[in-house]
Amino acid sequence: MPGKKRKAESTNSSSSSSMWGSGSSSQSPSSSRRSNKQSSSSRRGGGGGGAQGGSGAYPYINEESASKLFDEICDEDDPNVAGMEGICKLCEQLNLDPLEDVRVLVLLHKLGAHKKPAEISKEEFMTGCNKLQLDSIDKFTNFLPALDTGFMERDEFKEFYKFCFQFNRQGTHKTLEKDLVVALLKMCLNTDRITSHRLDTFCEFLETTTDASYNKITLDQWRSFLDFSQEFPDEGSLMGYDESESAWPVLIDEYVEFLEKKAKK
């Protein structure tokens, strides 16, 4: 639950952008798919078993094969990091659209690309591959069904949702540009996690507001929208919303006011 009412902190961050800053995902898992999330162990086990494990730090994969995969996507000037260009190369091999497919972000999250925005280190890649038992393109391809966000439990999805914001930051900047936020929301929440009405109207609010303080969105505001949408899933539930006692960020209060004005039109 969010803390006391708060306005976005001012920052000196400049424009933030990332390869996942446009489009929306076509992945819309049904509830039946979520309920069957344990029906196939291969969905969570990468190559579906039968892999020849290595030894030492990476006992569940062929370390040489996984290392070679990373070497093919790493930066030219730093063999221990794969940035946006390298990640795009991996996407091409997996037939994933890096601009619109949310599974790209899910894969990076599961691999553990958490240290710095917009990149994955070799250590993260190798550790993630070992955890997921992935050491070839075929095994990555077989693992794609497990990247459906519908298989995530509520807490796991909230962590992934947070990751989506953090990974798309630029350098040390702590905010994201409003346009990028709208694109990411449509990409990450285009499922049954929240109602389509809640998603559509919040994006409309961000796109039409003239309040310059919302040109950049903070992590707190980003996370609060998901929490708010789950606590107040429809307009009927907003009957109990009291702005004077609200502990949500001011952004949420103003979004509710936006909804009230739309309802009166």
C-alpha positions in Angstrom: 0.0 0.0 0.0 1.4 3.4 -0.9 2.6 5.7 1.9 1.3 9.2 2.6 0.1 11.4 -0.3 3.1 12.5 -2.4 3.8 14.6 -5.4 6.5 13.4 -7.8 10.0 14.3 -6.7 11.7 16.7 -9.1 14.7 15.3 -10.9 17.3 16.6 -13.3 16.9 13.6 -15.6 16.8 14.3 -19.3 14.9 12.3 -21.9 14.8 8.6 -21.2 14.3 6.2 -24.0 14.7 2.5 -24.7 14.1 -0.1 -27.4 10.8 -1.1 -25.6 9.4 2.4 -25.8 6.8 1.8 -28.5 4.0 -0.5 -29.4 1.9 -2.8 -27.3 2.1 -6.5 -26.8 -0.1 -9.0 -28.6 0.3 -11.4 -25.7 -3.1 -11.6 -23.8 -3.1 -14.8 -21.8 -6.5 -16.0 -20.6 -7.2 -17.1 -17.1 -7.4 -20.7 -18.2 -3.8 -20.5 -19.3 -2.8 -19.2 -15.9 -4.7 -22.0 -14.1 -2.8 -24.5 -16.2 0.6 -23.0 -15.6 1.9 -26.2 -14.1 0.6 -28.4 -16.9 4.0 -28.6 -18.6 7.3 -28.7 -16.8 9.1 -27.9 -20.0 7.6 -24.4 -19.9 9.6 -23.7 -16.9 12.6 -25.9 -17.6 14.0 -24.4 -20.8 15.1 -27.3 -23.0 12.6 -29.8 -21.6 15.2 -32.0 -19.9 17.9 -34.2 -21.3 20.5 -31.4 -21.2 24.1 -32.4 -20.6 25.0 -30.4 -17.5 28.4 -28.9 -16.9 30.3 -28.5 -13.7 31.6 -25.8 -11.4 29.6 -22.5 -11.4 27.1 -23.6 -14.1 26.3 -27.3 -13.5 23.0 -27.3 -15.4 24.2 -26.2 -18.8 27.0 -26.6 -21.3 29.0 -23.6 -20.2 30.9 -23.4 -23.4 27.8 -23.3 -25.5 26.1 -20.7 -23.3 29.2 -18.6 -23.3 29.4 -18.7 -27.1 25.8 -17.5 -27.3 26.7 -14.5 -25.3 29.8 -13.8 -27.3 27.7 -13.5 -30.4 25.6 -10.7 -28.8 28.1 -8.8 -26.6 29.2 -5.3 -27.3 32.2 -4.8 -29.6 34.0 -2.7 -27.0 33.0 -4.7 -23.9 32.8 -8.5 -24.2 31.2 -8.7 -20.7 28.1 -6.7 -21.6 25.3 -7.1 -24.1 23.5 -3.8 -24.8 20.5 -3.0 -26.9 22.0 -4.0 -30.2 23.1 -7.4 -28.9 19.7 -8.0 -27.3 18.1 -7.3 -30.6 20.4 -9.9 -32.3 19.1 -12.5 -29.8 15.5 -11.4 -30.5 16.1 -11.9 -34.2 17.3 -15.5 -33.6 14.2 -16.2 -31.5 11.8 -14.4 -33.9 10.7 -11.9 -31.3 9.9 -8.3 -32.0 12.0 -6.3 -29.5 9.8 -3.3 -29.9 6.4 -4.9 -29.2 6.7 -8.3 -27.7 6.6 -8.3 -23.9 8.2 -11.7 -23.8 11.6 -9.9 -24.5 11.3 -8.1 -21.2 10.1 -11.3 -19.4 13.1 -13.2 -20.7 15.5 -10.4 -19.6 13.8 -10.4 -16.2 14.1 -14.2 -15.8 17.7 -14.1 -16.9 18.4 -11.5 -14.2 19.3 -8.4 -16.1 18.9 -6.2 -13.0 22.3 -4.5 -12.4 22.0 -1.7 -15.0 19.3 -0.5 -17.4 19.2 -1.5 -21.0 21.8 -4.2 -20.8 22.7 -7.6 -19.5 26.1 -8.6 -18.2 27.8 -11.9 -19.1 27.6 -12.9 -15.4 23.9 -12.3 -15.4 23.4 -14.1 -18.7 25.4 -17.2 -17.6 23.8 -17.4 -14.2 20.3 -16.9 -15.7 21.0 -19.6 -18.4 22.1 -22.0 -15.7 19.0 -21.3 -13.6 16.7 -21.8 -16.6 18.8 -24.6 -18.2 19.3 -22.7 -21.5 22.4 -23.1 -23.6 21.2 -23.1 -27.2 18.9 -21.2 -29.4 16.7 -24.3 -29.7 16.3 -24.4 -25.9 15.6 -20.6 -25.8 12.9 -21.2 -28.4 11.4 -24.0 -26.5 11.3 -21.8 -23.4 9.2 -19.0 -25.1 5.8 -20.4 -23.9 7.0 -19.9 -20.3 7.4 -16.2 -21.0 3.7 -15.7 -21.0 3.0 -13.2 -18.2 -0.2 -15.1 -17.4 1.9 -17.8 -15.7 3.1 -15.3 -13.1 1.7 -15.3 -9.6 0.6 -11.8 -8.3 3.8 -11.1 -6.4 6.0 -12.3 -9.2 4.2 -10.1 -11.7 4.6 -7.1 -9.5 8.4 -7.7 -9.4 8.4 -8.0 -13.2 6.3 -4.8 -13.5 8.9 -3.0 -11.4 11.6 -4.4 -13.6 10.0 -3.0 -16.8 10.4 0.5 -15.4 13.9 0.0 -14.1 15.2 -1.7 -17.2 14.0 1.1 -19.5 15.6 3.9 -17.5 18.5 5.7 -19.1 21.8 5.5 -17.1 21.3 6.9 -13.6 18.1 8.7 -14.4 15.2 7.8 -12.0 12.2 8.8 -14.2 10.8 7.8 -17.6 9.3 10.0 -20.2 5.5 10.1 -20.2 5.3 8.7 -23.8 7.5 5.8 -22.9 5.4 5.1 -19.8 2.2 4.9 -21.9 3.8 2.5 -24.4 5.2 0.3 -21.6 1.8 0.3 -19.8 0.1 -1.0 -22.9 2.8 -3.5 -23.4 2.9 -4.9 -19.8 -0.7 -4.6 -18.8 -2.5 -5.7 -22.0 -3.7 -8.7 -20.1 -6.3 -9.4 -17.5 -4.2 -8.0 -14.7 -6.3 -4.9 -14.7 -9.4 -3.9 -16.7 -8.9 -2.5 -20.2 -11.0 0.5 -19.1 -8.6 1.3 -16.3 -5.6 1.0 -18.6 -7.1 3.0 -21.5 -8.4 5.9 -19.4 -5.1 6.2 -17.4 -3.1 6.3 -20.7 -5.6 8.9 -22.0 -5.1 10.9 -18.8 -1.3 10.9 -19.2 -1.5 11.7 -22.9 -3.9 14.7 -22.5 -2.8 16.2 -19.2 -1.1 19.6 -19.5 0.6 19.3 -16.1 4.3 19.6 -16.8 5.1 17.7 -13.6 3.8 14.5 -15.3 6.1 14.8 -18.3 8.3 12.4 -16.4 7.0 9.6 -14.3 8.6 8.2 -11.2 8.9 4.5 -10.1 6.6 5.3 -7.2 3.9 6.6 -9.5 4.4 3.6 -11.9 4.0 1.1 -9.1 1.1 2.9 -7.5 -1.0 2.7 -10.7 -0.9 -1.1 -10.7 -1.8 -1.2 -6.9 -4.5 1.3 -7.4 -6.0 -0.6 -10.4 -6.1 -3.8 -8.4 -7.7 -2.1 -5.4 -10.2 -0.1 -7.5 -10.8 -2.3 -10.6 -13.9 -0.6 -11.9 -15.8 2.7 -11.6 -18.2 1.2 -9.1 -15.4 0.6 -6.7 -14.4 4.2 -6.9 -17.5 5.2 -5.0 -15.4 4.6 -1.8 -12.5 6.7 -3.0 -12.0 9.7 -0.7 -9.3 12.1 -2.0 -9.2 13.9 1.4 -8.1 10.7 3.1 -6.2 9.2 0.1 -2.7 8.0 0.7 -2.1 7.6 -3.0 0.3 9.9 -5.0 -1.3 13.1 -6.2 -1.1 11.7 -9.8 -3.7 9.1 -8.8 -6.0 11.7 -7.2 -5.9 13.8 -10.4 -6.6 10.7 -12.5 -9.7 10.0 -10.4 -10.8 13.7 -11.0 -10.2 13.1 -14.7 -12.6 10.1 -14.6 -15.2 12.1 -12.7 -15.1 14.8 -15.4 -15.4 12.2 -18.2 -18.4 10.7 -16.5 -20.2 14.0 -16.4 -19.8 14.7 -20.1 
